[in-house]
């Protein structure tokens, strides 16, 4: 049975939070990776979109796309990814 802290939030909930302007965190192999609106990042002022620590300092237009791409990248080595609000 999964521990409560291993459950996190759903993909859909994470997309909704990002679209509302909030940050989410991906937990993987003991590390945390933030995804947030670009305005929350250094150098992201004045840009619309999202930046993921996993993918580097690139602004993506779609919350769903950046979240999916970040999760897929982290899962490449068979690691478990948990989404946290």
Secondary structure per residue as TSV (DSSP state, phi and psi in degrees):
chain	resnum	aa	ss	phi	psi
A	1	X	-	360.0	136.4
A	2	X	-	-71.3	140.7
A	3	X	-	-71.7	154.4
A	4	X	G	-54.8	-41.0
A	5	X	G	-71.9	-12.3
A	6	X	G	-89.9	-4.2
A	7	X	T	-88.6	-49.5
A	8	X	-	67.5	-150.4
A	9	X	-	-114.6	166.3
A	10	X	-	-78.4	163.9
A	11	X	H	-58.0	-46.2
A	12	X	H	-62.2	-41.0
A	13	X	H	-63.5	-39.7
A	14	X	H	-64.7	-42.9
A	15	X	H	-60.7	-44.9
A	16	X	H	-61.5	-43.6
A	17	X	H	-62.0	-43.7
A	18	X	H	-60.8	-45.1
A	19	X	H	-64.8	-23.8
A	20	X	T	-85.7	0.0
A	21	X	T	93.5	13.1
A	22	X	-	-100.8	159.9
A	23	X	-	-92.0	146.0
A	24	X	E	-125.4	163.8
A	25	X	E	-128.9	136.6
A	26	X	E	-100.6	126.4
A	27	X	E	-103.8	126.7
A	28	X	E	-151.5	123.2
A	29	X	T	54.7	36.8
A	30	X	T	85.4	2.2
A	31	X	E	-115.1	155.1
A	32	X	E	-116.7	136.0
A	33	X	E	-129.7	118.8
A	34	X	E	-84.9	146.6
A	35	X	E	-129.5	129.9
A	36	X	E	-153.1	163.5
A	37	X	E	-55.6	143.8
A	38	X	G	-58.5	-29.6
A	39	X	G	-65.0	-17.5
A	40	X	G	-84.1	-5.1
A	41	X	S	-107.3	149.6
A	42	X	T	-62.2	129.0
A	43	X	T	87.4	-5.5
A	44	X	-	-95.3	-1.3
A	45	X	T	-57.9	136.4
A	46	X	T	81.2	0.0
A	47	X	-	-107.9	142.3
A	48	X	-	-101.5	131.5
A	49	X	S	142.6	-157.5
A	50	X	E	-135.9	149.2
A	51	X	E	-125.9	139.1
A	52	X	E	-117.4	132.3
A	53	X	T	-60.8	-30.4
A	54	X	T	-65.2	-39.8
A	55	X	T	-97.7	-3.1
A	56	X	E	91.9	-174.0
A	57	X	E	-84.8	63.5
A	58	X	E	-124.0	135.5
A	59	X	E	-92.2	126.6
A	60	X	E	-110.7	144.2
A	61	X	S	-76.7	-31.9
A	62	X	-	-106.8	127.4
A	63	X	H	-64.4	-41.4
A	64	X	H	-64.2	-43.2
A	65	X	H	-64.3	-48.0
A	66	X	H	-66.7	-36.1
A	67	X	H	-67.0	-46.7
A	68	X	H	-61.9	-45.5
A	69	X	H	-64.0	-40.1
A	70	X	H	-65.2	-45.1
A	71	X	H	-63.9	-45.8
A	72	X	H	-59.2	-41.5
A	73	X	H	-62.0	-45.3
A	74	X	H	-68.6	-30.7
A	75	X	H	-81.9	-6.1
A	76	X	T	-53.6	-34.9
A	77	X	T	-98.4	21.8
A	78	X	T	75.8	17.8
A	79	X	-	-80.7	152.4
A	80	X	-	-86.8	135.8
A	81	X	E	-118.5	129.6
A	82	X	E	-116.0	133.7
A	83	X	E	-96.1	126.7
A	84	X	E	-119.1	147.0
A	85	X	-	-88.0	360.0
